[in-house]
Amino acid sequence: QVLLVESGGGLVQPGGSLKLSCAASGVIFSINAMGWYRQAPGKQRELITFITHTGSANYANSVKGRFTISRDNAKNTVYLQMNSLKPEDTAVYYCNTLTTEWPWGQGTQVTVSS
């Protein structure tokens, strides 16, 4: 059974940082490209960054230069380091493959507010 568990969210002031984690179980994690997605209130879920199984990363313009994705295949975990956070980064953050073939986890709430 595939299980994705996101963690690390919270309330942070503008300009602050958070590091999110997503642990996967029940899958062969290392062969999959993994993405971080987010869904803001009233908006559709969007892909903001992904990392290939070899470690190459790609970023949406909205987060480029501020967010860094990484992975630890030995721990079946993908990370998202978020710096210089803005109020518009407020959303629930999820991870999944690029084809979103795995069941979605519960996500982790990130709120950027003063």
Helices and strands as residue ranges (DSSP letters): E 3-7, E 10-12, E 18-25, G 29-31, E 34-39, E 46-51, E 57-59, E 67-72, G 73-75, E 77-82, G 87-89, E 91-97, E 108-112
